[in-house]
Amino acid sequence: MTELHAALASANPRSAPGLNNVTVVELRNHPESSVHLRLDGINRDWMTGTFPGAWRDSLVKPIPKLGKPPNDLANLRHISLTSNLCKLFQRMVLERFSWPLKKTAVLLASSWLPARPTHPGYSPHSASPGPQCSLSSTDTNCGGGGCP
């Protein structure tokens, strides 16, 4: 239950709903009995490996780039709106897998890949210039002296 409450607390309340139109605010305001039912369903899906079909579908919305005419496809960026229930489940799974690895220091600070400091991986709250700069310390973007 703690994982579910933590995932709900960390979810962005302004996150747009997916095809099922369930918002984060609605999920947070459900009664405790509903939260227990939701957790039972999530645990059942986790154990059986079967997930709702709605979690596989997303609503793709084109967003026009600022200052560009929206009638040209090259001037649109597409966002994919997935179910907030699916996002909630993903947060729980991410925390369940990443916490023990962080706790035992298997993950390096610069990479999600164990024992490979030269192999850039996904690391939350980090930008991509670090791995790019490490490829060439003489790159002009790095100022010739390595990564910032």
PARO-209216 format. One record per atom (N, C-alpha, C): residue in one letter; x, y, z. Coordinates in steps of 0.1 Angstrom, whole numbers, padded with zeros to 4 digits, always signed. Example, Ala and Ser with C-alpha at 12.3 -4.5 7.8 and 13.67 -1.06 7.14 Angstrom:
A+0132-0057+0078/A+0123-0045+0078/A+0132-0033+0078/S+0128-0022+0071/S+0137-0011+0071/S+0129+0000+0079/
//
This chain:
M+0008-0012+0000/M+0000+0000+0000/M+0009+0013+0000/T+0020+0012+0007/T+0029+0023+0007/T+0034+0027-0007/E+0038+0016-0015/E+0043+0019-0028/E+0032+0027-0037/L+0020+0022-0035/L+0009+0029-0043/L+0007+0043-0039/H+0007+0046-0026/H+0006+0059-0021/H+0018+0068-0025/A+0030+0062-0025/A+0041+0070-0029/A+0041+0073-0044/A+0036+0064-0052/A+0035+0066-0066/A+0024+0076-0069/L+0013+0076-0062/L+0003+0086-0064/L+0008+0100-0059/A+0016+0101-0049/A+0021+0113-0044/A+0031+0119-0053/S+0039+0111-0060/S+0049+0116-0070/S+0043+0119-0084/A+0031+0115-0086/A+0025+0117-0099/A+0021+0132-0101/N+0023+0136-0113/N+0020+0150-0117/N+0005+0152-0117/P-0001+0160-0109/P-0016+0162-0109/P-0021+0168-0122/R-0012+0175-0130/R-0016+0181-0142/R-0014+0171-0154/S-0010+0159-0152/S-0008+0149-0162/S-0021+0147-0170/A-0020+0148-0183/A-0032+0146-0191/A-0036+0131-0191/P-0049+0129-0191/P-0054+0115-0191/P-0052+0108-0204/G-0052+0095-0204/G-0052+0087-0217/G-0066+0085-0222/L-0067+0074-0229/L-0080+0071-0235/L-0091+0068-0225/N-0088+0064-0213/N-0098+0061-0203/N-0102+0073-0195/N-0096+0085-0198/N-0100+0098-0192/N-0099+0098-0176/V-0091+0090-0170/V-0089+0090-0156/V-0077+0099-0153/T-0080+0109-0145/T-0069+0119-0141/T-0062+0115-0128/V-0050+0121-0126/V-0043+0118-0113/V-0051+0123-0101/V-0057+0135-0103/V-0065+0140-0092/V-0077+0131-0088/E-0083+0125-0098/E-0094+0115-0095/E-0088+0103-0088/L-0076+0098-0092/L-0070+0087-0085/L-0067+0090-0071/R-0062+0102-0068/R-0058+0106-0055/R-0071+0107-0046/N-0082+0111-0052/N-0094+0114-0044/N-0103+0102-0042/H-0099+0090-0047/H-0108+0078-0045/H-0108+0074-0031/P-0119+0068-0026/P-0119+0063-0012/P-0109+0052-0010/E-0105+0050+0003/E-0095+0040+0006/E-0099+0026+0001/S-0112+0023+0002/S-0116+0009-0003/S-0113+0008-0018/S-0115+0018-0025/S-0112+0018-0040/S-0097+0016-0042/V-0089+0022-0034/V-0074+0021-0035/V-0070+0007-0032/H-0076+0000-0023/H-0073-0014-0020/H-0077-0023-0032/L-0088-0020-0038/L-0092-0028-0050/L-0083-0026-0061/R-0078-0013-0063/R-0069-0010-0074/R-0056-0017-0071/L-0051-0017-0059/L-0038-0024-0056/L-0040-0039-0058/D-0051-0045-0054/D-0053-0059-0057/D-0053-0062-0072/G-0059-0054-0080/G-0058-0056-0094/G-0044-0054-0100/I-0037-0045-0095/I-0023-0043-0099/I-0015-0055-0096/N-0016-0060-0083/N-0008-0071-0079/N-0012-0084-0087/R-0025-0085-0090/R-0029-0097-0098/R-0023-0096-0112/D-0023-0084-0118/D-0017-0082-0131/D-0002-0085-0131/W+0004-0081-0120/W+0019-0083-0119/W+0022-0098-0118/M+0014-0105-0110/M+0017-0119-0108/M+0013-0128-0121/T+0003-0124-0128/T-0001-0132-0140/T+0006-0127-0153/G+0011-0115-0153/G+0017-0109-0165/G+0007-0105-0175/T-0006-0103-0171/T-0016-0099-0180/T-0020-0085-0176/F-0021-0076-0186/F-0024-0062-0183/F-0036-0057-0191/P-0043-0048-0187/P-0055-0043-0195/P-0050-0038-0208/G-0059-0041-0218/G-0056-0036-0232/G-0055-0021-0233/A-0062-0014-0225/A-0061+0001-0225/A-0047+0006-0222/W-0040-0002-0214/W-0026+0002-0211/W-0017+0002-0223/R-0020-0006-0233/R-0012-0007-0245/R-0016+0003-0255/D-0027+0010-0253/D-0031+0020-0263/D-0028+0034-0258/S-0026+0043-0267/S-0024+0057-0263/S-0030+0066-0273/L-0033+0078-0269/L-0039+0088-0277/L-0027+0097-0282/V-0025+0098-0295/V-0014+0106-0300/V-0019+0120-0304/K-0014+0130-0298/K-0018+0144-0301/K-0007+0152-0308/P-0010+0158-0319/P+0000+0167-0325/P+0000+0181-0318/I+0011+0185-0314/I+0013+0199-0308/I+0021+0207-0317/P+0016+0219-0321/P+0024+0227-0330/P+0036+0234-0323/K+0047+0235-0330/K+0059+0241-0324/K+0056+0256-0324/L+0062+0263-0314/L+0060+0277-0313/L+0065+0285-0324/G+0057+0294-0329/G+0062+0303-0340/G+0062+0296-0354/K+0057+0284-0355/K+0057+0277-0368/K+0043+0275-0373/P+0041+0275-0386/P+0027+0272-0391/P+0023+0258-0388/P+0011+0256-0382/P+0007+0242-0378/P+0003+0233-0390/N+0001+0239-0402/N-0004+0231-0413/N+0007+0222-0419/D+0020+0224-0415/D+0031+0216-0420/D+0034+0205-0410/L+0034+0192-0414/L+0037+0181-0404/L+0051+0182-0397/A+0060+0188-0404/A+0074+0190-0399/A+0074+0200-0387/N+0063+0208-0386/N+0062+0218-0375/N+0054+0213-0363/L+0051+0200-0363/L+0043+0194-0352/L+0052+0184-0344/R+0050+0184-0331/R+0056+0174-0323/R+0045+0166-0317/H+0047+0153-0316/H+0036+0144-0312/H+0038+0140-0298/I+0028+0140-0290/I+0028+0135-0276/I+0019+0123-0276/S+0022+0113-0268/S+0014+0101-0266/S+0008+0101-0252/L-0005+0102-0251/L-0012+0102-0238/L-0015+0088-0234/T-0009+0083-0224/T-0012+0069-0219/T-0020+0070-0207/S-0025+0059-0203/S-0034+0058-0191/S-0026+0062-0178/N-0032+0070-0170/N-0026+0073-0157/N-0025+0061-0148/L-0034+0052-0149/L-0032+0039-0142/L-0020+0032-0146/C-0017+0031-0159/C-0005+0025-0164/C+0007+0032-0159/K+0007+0046-0159/K+0018+0054-0154/K+0021+0051-0139/L+0010+0049-0132/L+0011+0046-0118/L+0018+0033-0115/F+0013+0023-0123/F+0020+0010-0123/F+0034+0010-0126/Q+0038+0018-0137/Q+0052+0019-0141/Q+0060+0026-0130/R+0055+0036-0123/R+0062+0042-0112/R+0065+0032-0101/M+0055+0023-0098/M+0057+0013-0087/M+0067+0003-0091/V+0067-0001-0104/V+0077-0011-0109/V+0091-0005-0109/L+0092+0007-0113/L+0105+0014-0114/L+0111+0015-0100/E+0103+0019-0090/E+0107+0020-0076/E+0111+0007-0071/R+0103-0003-0074/R+0106-0017-0068/R+0119-0022-0073/F+0122-0020-0086/F+0135-0025-0092/F+0147-0016-0089/S+0145-0003-0089/S+0156+0006-0087/S+0161+0008-0073/W+0152+0007-0063/W+0155+0009-0049/W+0166-0001-0044/P+0164-0014-0046/P+0174-0023-0041/P+0187-0021-0048/L+0187-0018-0061/L+0200-0016-0068/L+0207-0003-0062/K+0199+0007-0060/K+0205+0019-0054/K+0210+0016-0040/K+0203+0009-0032/K+0206+0006-0019/K+0219-0002-0018/T+0221-0011-0027/T+0234-0019-0026/T+0245-0013-0035/A+0242-0002-0040/A+0252+0006-0048/A+0257-0002-0060/V+0248-0010-0066/V+0252-0017-0078/V+0252-0008-0090/L+0244+0002-0089/L+0244+0012-0100/L+0254+0023-0098/L+0260+0027-0108/L+0270+0038-0107/L+0262+0051-0108/A+0268+0061-0102/A+0261+0074-0102/A+0259+0079-0116/S+0267+0076-0126/S+0266+0082-0139/S+0259+0072-0149/S+0254+0061-0144/S+0248+0051-0154/S+0239+0042-0147/W+0229+0037-0154/W+0220+0027-0148/W+0226+0013-0151/L+0236+0012-0159/L+0242+0000-0162/L+0253-0004-0152/P+0253-0015-0145/P+0263-0018-0135/P+0277-0020-0141/A+0286-0014-0134/A+0301-0016-0137/A+0305-0013-0151/R+0298-0003-0157/R+0303+0002-0170/R+0303+0017-0171/P+0312+0023-0165/P+0312+0038-0164/P+0313+0044-0178/T+0318+0037-0188/T+0320+0043-0201/T+0307+0041-0210/H+0298+0033-0205/H+0286+0031-0212/H+0274+0039-0207/P+0270+0050-0214/P+0260+0058-0209/P+0246+0052-0209/G+0239+0053-0199/G+0225+0047-0198/G+0216+0058-0193/Y+0204+0054-0190/Y+0194+0063-0185/Y+0197+0066-0171/S+0197+0078-0167/S+0199+0083-0153/S+0190+0094-0151/P+0180+0093-0141/P+0171+0104-0139/P+0177+0117-0136/H+0171+0128-0140/H+0176+0141-0137/H+0190+0144-0142/S+0194+0138-0153/S+0206+0141-0159/S+0204+0144-0174/A+0212+0152-0180/A+0211+0156-0194/A+0220+0148-0202/S+0218+0148-0215/S+0226+0140-0224/S+0239+0146-0228/P+0242+0159-0225/P+0256+0163-0229/P+0267+0156-0222/G+0265+0151-0210/G+0275+0143-0203/G+0281+0132-0211/P+0272+0122-0215/P+0277+0111-0223/P+0283+0116-0236/Q+0277+0126-0242/Q+0282+0131-0255/Q+0296+0137-0253/C+0298+0144-0242/C+0311+0151-0240/C+0321+0140-0237/S+0317+0129-0230/S+0327+0119-0226/S+0333+0112-0239/L+0326+0113-0250/L+0331+0107-0262/L+0343+0114-0267/S+0344+0127-0266/S+0355+0134-0271/S+0358+0146-0262/S+0369+0146-0255/S+0372+0157-0246/S+0377+0169-0253/T+0379+0168-0266/T+0383+0180-0274/T+0371+0186-0281/D+0360+0181-0279/D+0348+0187-0286/D+0346+0201-0281/T+0342+0210-0291/T+0341+0224-0288/T+0329+0226-0278/N+0319+0218-0278/N+0308+0219-0268/N+0313+0217-0254/C+0324+0210-0252/C+0329+0206-0239/C+0340+0216-0235/G+0343+0225-0243/G+0353+0235-0240/G+0367+0230-0240/G+0369+0218-0246/G+0382+0212-0247/G+0388+0206-0234/G+0380+0207-0224/G+0385+0202-0211/G+0377+0191-0205/G+0369+0184-0213/G+0361+0173-0207/G+0347+0178-0204/C+0340+0170-0197/C+0326+0173-0195/C+0324+0185-0184/P+0313+0192-0186/P+0311+0203-0176/P+0309+0198-0162/
//
